[in-house]
Amino acid sequence: MGAPVDRIKFPTQDTQSMKKNVIIIGAGHAGIQAAASLREEGFGGSICIFSEDADFPYQKPPLSKGYLDGSQQKPSLMFRSEAWYEKNQVELRLGEVVHSVDTENQTLEADSGNYVFDTLIFATGAYNRTLPIPVTGQDEPLYLRSMKDADKLKQALDQAAVQDVLVIGGGFIGLEIAAYASKSGKQVTVVEYQPRLMQRVLPPLLSEHFAAKHQEYGVKLLTGTGVQSLHQEERWTATLSNGDTLEADKIVVGIGVLPGQALAQKAGIRCSNGIEVNEFCETSVKNIYAIGDCALHPNPFAKGQMVRLESVQNAVDQAKVIAASICGKPTAYHQVPWFWTHQYNLKLQMAGLSEGYDELIVRGDVAGEKFSVFYFHEHQLIAVDSINKPADHLQARKWIQAAHSPDRVKLADDTIKLREC
Ligand SMILES: Cc1cc2nc3c(=O)[nH]c(=O)nc-3n(C[C@H](O)[C@H](O)[C@H](O)COP(=O)(O)OP(=O)(O)OC[C@H]3O[C@@H](n4cnc5c(N)ncnc54)[C@H](O)[C@@H]3O)c2cc1C
């Protein structure tokens, strides 16, 4: 598989599902895991992955962490070796965009021609939200999503002449970049529209903890402030919502992402804030699945609500679910969401979804920066955020998966071992 339809003939209707061909669009965590899990499940048909990114498939989280600070090199970011793809007969079509999908005839059009599929997997991820404000100047603000972006960002931030860096957006990616730039000796300002950092996902206690850490490293935080325009002459001038202006040598933008759903939408597949799927990650069209950042799915850990998660865990676990389904072992998606961020010495690991909590318990040494925050809804444990406490995180994932709620009185007493709570 992998050549245009007019060059290779595929069996038109193979009744043995294990021999059918699968096309995957996107070579991120979801796409690559889907291919690997299909082979692990014994799928014997052809697998072809289209990736508009020309780089050999790599993991994205290190791009704002180890890859940016130089502690991780390119080869360590690769999901699999070239030999693995060869051995497992997974065809990679790198640097190739899929432009349209015909759901009725089960064909798609890519840069190199038309292809037929028996099963199609959208693993199209998400793309950066861009600034909705006037931007004038010779350069573009910097964004981070791909390896190419990371190389460009690193090259820009590592210049000695670059002194003042303005980061627009106080979410995970903006703050990880701010941490790197400030540790590198730059004067960093973060402008965040919301009243506090990472407000969408963290409670005030943790937002404040991270804010204090950034300030300790000299980062200037302007929360509750927007940027209204950017203009570049020699340097950039940012006009803020309060009328003030700021000067900077480089502008970095991290204001969230939008789901990669345009292709699916154009094909008539149901989409809203993502490609809509059921608990088996099936879209509204037969034989077509969506997984990872692009998939709007019913999540049991969000009380069954439709959510779209932007995390490695979600991409990998949904890939496993559809591989099992395609191989005739349908399994509903039921995995605890988890996520992490590293900023300075703070390693935050999040398990579950804390939205809607009505009680929280802090356990551990806050001043010593080793603690966890346990979130409850109607006495049920729904999420745990752990700072520099990996054992708490692992225990939390087990408890949330098993719908177990620890004894809240014992939990608040740090002298009682966690597993005895
Ligand atoms: C800088 C950064 C740091 C992150 N840090 C963390 C972290 O610490 N922890 C965590 O859990 N998550 C983190 N994430 C999020 C995590 O990387 C994503 O959740 C994960 O990559 C999702 O995998 P995916 O396969 O769904 O999408 P992606 O990895 O985005 O892959 C989708 C791919 O599909 C391709 N594609 C889209 N449309 C087409 C088309 N029409 N034709 C061909 N190819 C197409 C895209 O080019 C893209 O490469 C981070 C993300 C970034 C960018």
The ligand as a Gaussian input file, in Angstrom:
#p B3LYP/6-31G(d) Opt

LIG

0 1
 C        5.542000      21.956000      22.569000
 C        4.551000      20.960000      23.066000
 C        4.663000      20.456000      24.353000
 C        3.759000      19.529000      24.841000
 N        3.911000      19.028000      26.102000
 C        3.102000      18.044000      26.528000
 C        3.295000      17.420000      27.802000
 O        4.179000      17.800000      28.548000
 N        2.474000      16.390000      28.142000
 C        1.479000      15.945000      27.323000
 O        0.757000      15.011000      27.669000
 N        1.246000      16.548000      26.133000
 C        2.035000      17.567000      25.719000
 N        1.818000      18.140000      24.496000
 C        0.660000      17.712000      23.717000
 C        0.947000      16.435000      22.975000
 O        2.133000      16.552000      22.235000
 C       -0.231000      16.135000      22.074000
 O       -1.348000      15.914000      22.890000
 C        0.038000      14.911000      21.215000
 O        1.105000      15.180000      20.335000
 C       -1.205000      14.565000      20.431000
 O       -0.902000      13.602000      19.506000
 P       -1.729000      13.511000      18.156000
 O       -1.122000      12.387000      17.401000
 O       -3.163000      13.536000      18.446000
 O       -1.423000      14.884000      17.374000
 P       -0.059000      15.491000      16.836000
 O        1.111000      15.018000      17.614000
 O       -0.294000      16.947000      16.727000
 O        0.065000      14.879000      15.367000
 C       -0.847000      15.164000      14.343000
 C       -0.099000      15.192000      13.031000
 O       -1.028000      15.154000      11.955000
 C       -0.500000      15.873000      10.866000
 N       -1.573000      16.234000       9.954000
 C       -2.649000      16.991000      10.249000
 N       -3.421000      17.140000       9.151000
 C       -2.824000      16.453000       8.155000
 C       -3.149000      16.227000       6.771000
 N       -4.236000      16.729000       6.222000
 N       -2.291000      15.476000       6.045000
 C       -1.172000      14.935000       6.590000
 N       -0.823000      15.125000       7.892000
 C       -1.645000      15.859000       8.655000
 C        0.136000      17.064000      11.566000
 O        1.131000      17.633000      10.765000
 C        0.693000      16.482000      12.862000
 O        2.061000      16.198000      12.746000
 C        2.697000      19.097000      23.994000
 C        2.565000      19.614000      22.708000
 C        3.480000      20.527000      22.238000
 C        3.328000      21.071000      20.846000

